[in-house]
Amino acid sequence: MIKPSETLKKFLNYSFAEVDRAKQEAIKNGYQIIDLGVGDPSDPMYDGIIEGLKVGAEKHARTGYPPYIGHEELRVAIAEWLKRRFGIDVDSNKQIVITSGSKEAIFHFPMAFLNQEDKVLIPSIGYPPYRSGTMFAGGIPVYYSIKESNGFLPNLEELEFLFQKYRPKIMWLNYPNNPTTAIAGIDFYQELIALARKYDVILASDEAYIDIYYDVKPVSILQASNDWSNLIAFHSLSKRNNATGLRVGFVVGGEEIVKYFAALKTQMDSGVANVLQEGALRAFKDDNHAEKMRQIYAKRRALLKEALESKGIRCYSFATIYIWAKTGNSVAFTKKLLNLDPKNRIGINVTPGKLLALDEDENDADQFVRFALVANDEHIKLASEIIKEKL
């Protein structure tokens, strides 16, 4: 009998099964579902990427395997973007590696640094690959809290206790944060960096949402120090340019960390496809599309946030493509939205916070649901009207 590995067995259960059953039942009953659950943008990919793909298909028809760390032209364009966006200077040859989006980079990164049963600090609510990548690399996740009472930032005293007790190799953090939308500031990063250096911890900063913001422009952890020896940031075009299907991102950080990650990649893959890198090149040379997307999401955010707040629901939406809404019992609220307008057979799909809790003992997440602002303007408007009228 063929059996999966013991590690894979831990990830075979579909945590969204209960909500998915309710969604499928609503569809079976003839409901139109406005899907605000999965954070997959429905707007068109940046047209500059499409033009780049056309050029790349011809340009690279006979060029063979791509470089493991990515084409120099793309790495230089990213370094120039990092300078424009964050005011930081980056060596494109030693501090940048092109990746197949940020998910694969996040999943594989621990393999470069962990030995069996090494510990990794992971937020109690967040992106599943922080946990799965750690476990497949033989590491042990240790969770830290991100609570509403602390602005969804880690408590530094708690972190020092965990650093002392577990001596972790890596700490994952994610700001702007999915799902809470919180933004971290320079002062927080500086304190965290000092603490992590004291205990020799690599800070791995997932910055996939850093170009989707509203009132406050988020900073990168790399702006908080001139010493990047224990710092690495993960970036992606998926949300910035509606390019989830392109699968292009990059890592940037300290030379030693990037060097070992690049060495790992030579064992894992043969680089990101040449044609995809040509598309990404156009995206990093044009900042206008990101600004247009911020305006689109701001409009949708205002409509949906106003509707929810009219019902007395507290909403957090500082950045990202999400609204983190405090509703109480997240699974029950999600099921209610799926059947909110029985007369017109229209339901709204969202993600219950309970299912975004990486730590099984995390309880705060169950008080929230995540609305993704990814449906088109017409559907966001319709969802807002139904919430005002029916909720």
C-alpha positions in Angstrom: 0.0 0.0 0.0 1.3 3.5 -0.9 1.3 5.9 2.0 2.3 9.5 2.3 5.2 10.7 4.5 4.3 11.3 8.1 4.9 15.0 7.5 2.6 15.2 4.5 -0.1 13.3 6.5 -0.4 16.4 8.8 -1.4 18.5 5.9 -3.9 16.3 4.1 -7.0 17.4 6.0 -8.7 20.3 4.2 -9.2 22.9 6.9 -11.8 24.8 4.8 -14.0 21.7 4.4 -16.8 22.9 6.7 -17.1 26.3 5.0 -16.6 24.8 1.6 -19.6 22.4 2.2 -21.8 25.4 3.1 -20.6 27.2 0.0 -21.3 24.2 -2.3 -24.7 23.8 -0.7 -25.6 27.4 -1.4 -24.5 27.0 -5.0 -26.6 23.8 -5.3 -29.6 25.8 -4.1 -29.1 28.2 -6.9 -27.3 31.0 -5.1 -25.0 33.4 -7.0 -21.9 33.6 -4.8 -19.9 36.9 -4.6 -16.5 35.5 -3.7 -14.5 37.7 -1.3 -12.8 34.7 0.2 -9.6 33.8 -1.6 -7.1 36.6 -2.1 -6.8 36.2 -5.9 -7.2 39.4 -7.8 -9.8 39.3 -10.5 -8.6 42.5 -12.3 -6.5 42.1 -15.4 -2.8 41.5 -15.2 -0.7 44.6 -15.8 -0.6 44.9 -19.6 3.1 45.7 -19.6 3.7 42.2 -18.3 1.7 40.8 -21.3 3.8 42.8 -23.7 7.0 41.5 -22.0 5.8 37.9 -22.3 5.3 38.4 -26.1 8.8 39.9 -26.4 10.3 37.2 -24.2 8.8 34.3 -26.2 10.7 35.4 -29.3 13.8 36.7 -27.5 14.4 33.5 -25.6 13.3 30.9 -28.2 16.8 29.4 -28.2 18.5 30.7 -25.0 18.2 27.5 -22.9 18.1 27.4 -19.1 17.7 30.7 -17.3 20.4 31.7 -14.7 19.6 30.2 -11.2 19.5 33.6 -9.5 17.7 35.3 -12.4 18.7 37.4 -15.3 21.0 40.4 -14.6 18.7 42.8 -16.3 15.8 41.9 -14.1 17.9 42.0 -10.9 19.2 45.4 -11.8 15.6 46.6 -12.5 14.5 45.3 -9.1 17.5 47.0 -7.4 16.5 50.3 -9.0 12.9 49.8 -7.9 14.1 49.1 -4.3 16.0 52.4 -4.4 13.0 54.3 -5.7 10.5 52.7 -3.3 12.5 52.3 -0.1 15.6 54.4 -0.6 17.9 51.4 -0.1 21.0 50.4 -2.0 21.2 46.8 -3.1 24.0 44.8 -4.9 22.0 43.1 -7.6 24.6 40.4 -8.0 24.9 39.4 -4.4 21.7 40.4 -2.6 18.8 39.5 -5.0 17.5 36.1 -6.2 14.5 35.7 -8.5 12.0 33.2 -7.3 8.8 31.5 -8.6 6.6 33.9 -6.7 7.0 34.3 -2.9 5.2 31.1 -1.8 7.8 28.7 -3.1 10.6 30.8 -1.7 8.9 31.0 1.7 8.2 27.2 1.8 11.8 26.3 0.8 13.8 29.0 2.7 14.0 27.0 6.0 15.7 24.1 4.2 18.8 26.3 3.7 19.2 26.9 7.5 17.4 24.3 9.6 18.8 21.1 11.1 16.4 18.5 12.5 14.2 19.9 15.3 15.5 23.4 15.0 12.9 25.9 16.1 11.2 28.6 14.0 9.0 31.4 15.3 5.8 31.8 13.4 2.8 34.2 13.9 -0.2 32.6 15.5 -2.3 33.8 12.6 -1.0 34.0 9.1 0.2 32.4 5.9 0.3 28.5 6.0 3.7 28.1 4.2 5.5 29.6 7.3 4.3 26.4 9.1 4.5 23.8 6.4 7.9 24.9 5.1 9.3 24.7 8.6 7.9 21.2 9.2 9.0 19.8 5.8 12.5 21.1 6.5 12.5 19.1 9.8 12.0 22.1 12.0 9.5 22.7 14.8 7.1 25.7 14.7 6.9 27.9 17.8 4.1 30.4 17.7 4.0 34.0 18.9 0.8 36.1 19.3 -0.4 38.9 17.2 -3.3 40.4 19.2 -5.7 43.2 18.5 -4.7 44.8 21.8 -1.2 45.3 20.5 -2.1 46.5 17.1 -1.5 43.0 15.7 2.2 43.4 16.2 4.3 40.9 18.2 4.9 41.7 21.8 8.7 42.2 22.2 8.7 40.9 25.8 7.0 37.7 24.7 9.5 37.4 21.8 12.5 37.7 24.1 11.0 35.0 26.3 10.6 32.7 23.3 14.1 33.6 22.0 15.6 32.6 25.3 13.5 29.4 25.7 13.7 28.0 22.2 16.7 29.6 20.6 15.0 29.7 17.1 17.0 29.9 13.9 14.4 31.9 12.0 11.5 34.2 12.8 8.8 34.8 10.2 7.0 38.2 10.1 4.6 39.7 7.6 3.8 43.4 7.3 1.6 44.7 5.9 -0.1 41.7 7.5 -2.4 39.1 6.0 -5.0 38.9 7.3 -5.0 41.7 9.9 -3.9 44.4 7.5 -1.6 45.9 10.2 1.5 47.9 9.2 4.8 47.8 11.1 6.9 51.0 11.6 10.6 51.7 11.6 10.8 52.0 15.4 9.2 48.6 15.8 11.6 47.0 13.3 14.6 48.6 14.9 13.8 47.2 18.3 13.0 43.8 16.8 16.3 43.7 14.8 18.3 44.5 17.9 16.5 41.7 19.9 17.0 39.2 17.1 20.7 40.0 16.8 21.1 39.4 20.5 19.9 35.8 20.0 21.3 35.2 16.5 17.9 34.9 14.8 17.3 35.4 11.1 14.3 37.7 10.5 12.4 36.6 7.4 10.0 39.4 6.4 7.2 38.5 4.0 6.5 41.8 2.2 4.1 40.6 -0.5 1.5 43.3 0.2 3.9 46.2 0.7 2.6 48.2 -2.4 -1.1 47.9 -1.6 -1.8 50.6 1.0 -4.1 53.5 1.7 -3.3 56.3 4.2 0.2 55.2 5.5 2.9 54.1 3.1 4.5 50.9 4.6 8.2 50.6 5.1 10.4 47.5 4.6 12.4 45.9 7.4 15.5 46.6 5.3 15.0 50.4 5.8 15.4 49.9 9.6 19.1 49.0 9.5 22.2 49.3 7.4 23.3 45.9 8.7 21.4 43.2 6.9 23.4 40.2 8.1 20.3 38.6 9.7 17.6 40.1 7.4 15.8 38.9 4.3 12.7 40.1 2.6 10.3 38.3 0.3 8.5 40.0 -2.5 6.0 39.1 -5.2 4.3 40.6 -8.3 1.1 38.6 -7.5 -0.8 41.4 -5.6 1.2 44.4 -6.9 0.4 43.7 -10.5 -2.5 41.2 -10.4 0.0 38.6 -11.5 -0.8 35.6 -9.4 -0.5 33.4 -12.5 2.9 34.7 -13.5 4.7 33.2 -10.5 7.5 35.6 -10.2 9.0 37.2 -7.1 12.3 37.7 -5.4 14.2 37.7 -2.2 16.6 40.5 -1.1 18.7 40.7 2.0 22.1 40.1 3.6 24.7 38.6 1.3 25.4 35.5 3.4 21.7 34.6 3.7 21.0 35.2 0.0 24.1 33.2 -0.9 22.9 30.1 1.0 19.4 30.5 -0.3 20.8 30.7 -3.9 22.8 27.5 -3.3 19.6 25.8 -2.2 17.8 26.9 -5.3 20.5 25.2 -7.5 19.4 21.9 -6.0 15.6 22.6 -6.3 15.0 24.0 -9.7 16.6 25.4 -12.9 15.6 29.0 -12.4 12.5 31.0 -13.3 11.4 30.7 -17.0 13.1 33.3 -19.2 9.8 34.5 -20.7 8.3 35.1 -17.3 11.3 37.2 -16.3 10.8 39.4 -19.3 7.3 40.1 -18.2 8.4 40.8 -14.6 11.1 43.2 -16.0 8.4 45.5 -17.4 6.5 45.5 -14.1 9.4 46.6 -12.0 10.1 49.4 -14.4 6.6 50.9 -14.1 5.3 52.1 -10.8 2.1 53.6 -12.3 0.1 50.3 -12.3 0.6 49.8 -8.6 -0.8 53.3 -8.0 -3.8 52.5 -10.2 -4.5 49.3 -8.2 -4.3 51.2 -4.9 -7.0 53.6 -6.2 -9.2 50.7 -7.2 -8.8 48.9 -3.9 -9.4 52.1 -2.0 -12.7 52.6 -3.7 -13.8 49.0 -2.9 -12.6 49.2 0.6 -14.5 52.4 1.3 -17.8 50.8 0.1 -17.5 47.6 1.9 -16.1 49.1 5.1 -18.9 51.6 5.3 -21.5 48.9 4.9 -19.9 46.7 7.6 -19.4 49.6 10.0 -23.1 50.6 9.5 -23.9 47.3 11.2 -21.6 48.0 14.2 -18.8 45.8 12.9 -15.3 47.0 13.7 -13.1 46.9 10.6 -9.3 46.9 10.2 -8.0 47.8 6.7 -4.8 49.7 6.8 -3.2 48.0 3.8 -3.3 44.8 1.7 -6.3 43.7 -0.3 -8.3 42.7 2.8 -10.7 43.9 5.5 -10.3 42.2 8.8 -13.8 42.5 10.4 -14.6 41.7 14.0 -17.8 39.7 13.9 -17.7 37.1 16.6 -17.8 33.3 15.8 -16.2 33.4 12.4 -17.5 30.2 11.0 -21.1 30.9 12.0 -20.8 34.4 10.5 -19.4 33.0 7.3 -22.2 30.6 6.9 -24.7 33.4 7.5 -23.2 35.5 4.7 -23.5 32.5 2.3 -27.2 32.6 2.7 -27.7 36.3 3.3 -30.2 37.1 0.5 -32.5 34.1 0.0 -35.1 36.1 -2.0 -32.6 36.9 -4.7 -30.4 33.8 -4.2 -27.2 35.8 -3.6 -24.6 34.9 -1.0 -21.2 36.3 0.0 -18.2 34.1 0.6 -15.5 35.2 3.0 -12.7 33.5 5.0 -13.3 32.8 8.7 -10.5 33.8 10.9 -10.6 30.5 12.7 -9.2 28.9 9.6 -6.3 31.4 9.3 -5.0 30.4 12.8 -1.7 28.5 12.4 -1.6 27.8 16.1 -4.3 25.4 17.1 -4.5 27.1 20.5 -5.1 30.5 18.9 -8.6 31.8 19.9 -8.6 35.5 18.9 -8.7 34.7 15.2 -12.2 33.2 15.6 -13.6 36.6 16.4 -12.8 37.9 12.9 -13.5 37.2 9.2 -11.4 38.3 6.2 -13.0 40.0 3.3 -10.9 40.1 0.1 -11.4 43.1 -2.1 -10.9 41.1 -5.2 -14.3 41.0 -6.8 -15.1 43.5 -9.5 -16.6 46.9 -8.6 -20.1 45.9 -9.4 -20.0 42.9 -7.1 -18.4 44.8 -4.3 -21.2 47.4 -4.6 -23.8 44.6 -4.6 -22.3 42.9 -1.6 -22.2 46.2 0.3 -25.9 46.9 -0.5 -26.9 43.4 0.6 -25.0 43.7 3.9 -26.6 47.0 4.6 -30.1 45.7 3.9 -30.0 42.1 5.1 -27.3 41.7 7.8 
